[in-house]
Amino acid sequence: MRIKKHPILGELEPGRIVKVEIDDKPVDAFEGEPIAGALIANGINVFRYTKKHKQPRGIFCAIGLCTDCIMMVDGVAVRTCVTGVREGMKITTMYKT
Amino acid sequence: MKEYELAIVGAGPAGLSAAAEATKAGVREVVVIDEQVKPGGQLIKQTHKFFGGTEHKARMRGIDIASQLARECSSLELRLNTVVWGIFDHTLWLYSNGEVEELESKKILLATGAMENPLAFPGWTLPGVMGAGALQTVVNVWRVLPARKVLMVGSGNIGLIVSYQLMQAGMKVVAVVEALPRIGGYRVHASKVARLGIPILTSHTLKEAKGNNKVEVATVCRVDSNYQPIPGTEQDFETDIICIATGLSPLTELARMSGCEFMYIPELGGHIPVRDENMELTVPGIYVAGDIAGIEEASTAMVQGAIVGLAVAESLGYLSKQKFEQLKQAKLKSQEIFEKGRFESRRVARQKLQERVKSV
């Protein structure tokens, strides 16, 4: 969910809405916003599964340090909290299956 | 290859203050590098007003200080989206958009900041357990509300301020949990939280987080005077998120790589680089400022950054020794006034630091 009105920060300035794909499912995102932000706004809170035990992991630090939000984007592993959304990105959750 | 006079790693309060001060004193060829998309460091999520005097930018909100610092540095070379992954003598190695590049500079300032500490408890890896500052970023910078309910662990200033800001953004803080028998942060912040009806549970700890693929329940219990859980005092809170506000650790990787000496001061976040009173490391020409030099507040980071800016200007011959001392003393004096209102533990830490600095 987006915070549209905020008592200090004011109204949310709407960005350009683009489509990205998360695990083959299309979702709307603002161009340039962190991928992680777009996913959370769309109700997605599991960012990856551990390789061996398949345990879910969410976002921890949100500033590019912990790497818990890492996902495959167009074939490259990126930290989704510091990587901006581009139109048509294909995002895959790691080790889901 | 172009050689810079001053390369600054980190565009937060320390880095930008150093850049502004150095440029004002005449240093040319300054570059500021940051891996984030926006300059300002953690100030860009701080919607609260700062304390202190005008020289500490008091009564200004963190977000506005970030814009002001960015404006002061607007004529400088600012490389965003760029990671500094290595330092070899006076060469920095950068990574951006799939490209690796090296950058040489006469002087280097490491103003890399800090990272939130995790807290280990059963269920600590469940999605929904996150840093308090992380949720502050999600809510105030990304403008996204991930859930409704949150439980805060830690009643230091970050725990208290973030709790208040989450309520402002429309979340419900079910409780603030604190292991100490007293509230950790300033009374003014605690009062604001208490007035909103948020219970602050002192002498309590988080025992466990439970849930299927995400946090659903947080079990909290009382602790005795040795911080051991008291059986039978468990209390369950329904919550979607557990925020951890149990302190920060300095991001010292680049300082380590530089080969400088380290010291251990637990009150300042643990292992921190040894530096002299101008913030220069035991490796000449390399400086630190802000949380990498010991966990403090943004106000301290700005003063330290400014001192580095002046020290670099002096060592490159843009400022006379006398002028430098005069400007530096003014900065230090403003810091002293600020320190008067601080907690005893902070003063002890500062004293330890001063003793070590003198011995360098």
Interface residues (C-beta under 8 A of the other chain):
Chain A: M1 R2 I3 H6 P7 I8 L9 L12 G32 E33 P34 A36 G37 I40 A41 N45 V46 F47 Q55 P56 R57 G58 I59 F60 C61 A62 I63 G64 L65 C66 C81 V82 G84
Chain B: E35 Q36 V37 Q42 T47 R61 I63 M115 E116 P118 T125 L126 P127 G128 V129 M130 G131 G133 A134 L135 T137 V138 V139 N140 W142 R143 V144 L145 P146 Q168 A169 G170 N213 K214 L251
